[in-house]
């Protein structure tokens, strides 16, 4: 149940536990402000688990002249590579150019030179022009028909869920009250000013009223429904749906990340390596669907497979190759999206206060969350008259991020675990804290078994997640703390049945929990992964 005693006095309440809200809570807590965060479902259960998992300057924004966004994103890429090197890792991209492409070679070269310069030439590496032969060598499975050459450049990949979670955990460790499965159902007003909220505890259904000096609406694509609890104003958010599909990497044969222009409409899209898989994405369509119901449609899947098959003709990908397909809603700032197409709509964020006491943030990207959070907390501190220290989040490592040589730690972990794949997973997910997970197997060696034989995630990760990462449902464990649901054809249903008795015991749940938890898991995976 929501602990009443934590929610008293002069604190700010952040609504929404996606990357934006968790980043705000961390920043505020590090500055010594009293802050609480509530998330109606689980951290990163919204858009923040449906991204392309890139921390990138955003090469395609150059086409729309959004240079300040690329500049900011490039700076943030550098910062995140430093404060979370386990979660944000350099990724090399190949961009092949074919005869008749919308973006010819010279234009690509000019664009990537600008991209390097907006990163102040401090990206992991500079771009390189590639001959046709060099592209063939780098990506032998790519179509060579009318291939002219291309370019390679650097960005970074991440684990969007764990990046969000790392911020939630950091906020908690810095003294914030951080709760998942706790939903704001009412906002209170006094003299026209928002002064508190009613929070409903998911598991028990009990409600508690809390007062707050300021409420921050960081509810992403839900932000208009949170706003409507206080007033009926103009829409602040415009939703654009993006879908991805995942196929086994061996079926498509890409070596690294590839940037392509979709043959159907010339949109920039990606073919991205993700361990044993390849993620193909994304679509971009304005959509008014309820954010919780955003799913890939058959048309989305066809569009993405057709584009991939165009460039990888030997793959002949079909619907049955798809291990998973999912979609998310980009919470674009409505005033920045006015009159634009989904592709040209600005990804820049907007901070607004339509009602005193309620600060809303919309727009932005996973990549820029830290800078967005710092701006919001500046507003919070100024409104509260708490002119505290400036944001320090760019110099404080995220949990597990205090590592100087990731490869050396993976080497140590490999010696200790005897399994290089498991070791790599543990270090990349938990950074310097990987041993805290592994050590759980000392008391109970069965925790060192894999959750499911074909994926490198250990039962110990689930134990750790219940104990230290605020996980309390099977979805928290198998969709987010581990990506089992994304990477198994049955979306983790058999794993859920197998682990449910242990999880029930760890949670101290009664006999009725197991059946309910499995039904909830079934409903959640159907909601996320069904192809409409
Ligand atoms: P969300 O993650 O949706 O979080 C909002 C949270 O608020 C939700 O968890 C929700 O449950 C909670 N909430 C709602 N109502 C309530 C309530 N009443 N009480 C309590 N909690 C509530 N960005 C990049 O930088 N790189 C990428 O590669 C990238 N790829 C993308 C690909 C796609 C297809 C999409 C859709 C987006 C992509 N983005 C990317 C953008 C990025 O994912 C989003 O900007 C970001 O995740 C939005 O985070 P958020 O916290 O604002 O929203």
Boltz pocket constraint, residues with backbone or C-beta under 6 A from the ligand:
constraints:
  - pocket:
      binder: B
      contacts: [[A, 15], [A, 16], [A, 17], [A, 18], [A, 19], [A, 20], [A, 21], [A, 38], [A, 39], [A, 40], [A, 41], [A, 42], [A, 43], [A, 44], [A, 45], [A, 46], [A, 47], [A, 48], [A, 49], [A, 50], [A, 51], [A, 52], [A, 53], [A, 54], [A, 55], [A, 56], [A, 182], [A, 183], [A, 184], [A, 185], [A, 218], [A, 219], [A, 220], [A, 221], [A, 222], [A, 226], [A, 240], [A, 241], [A, 242], [A, 243], [A, 244], [A, 282], [A, 283], [A, 327], [A, 328], [A, 329], [A, 330], [A, 331], [A, 361], [A, 363], [A, 364], [A, 365], [A, 366], [A, 367], [A, 368]]
      max_distance: 6.0
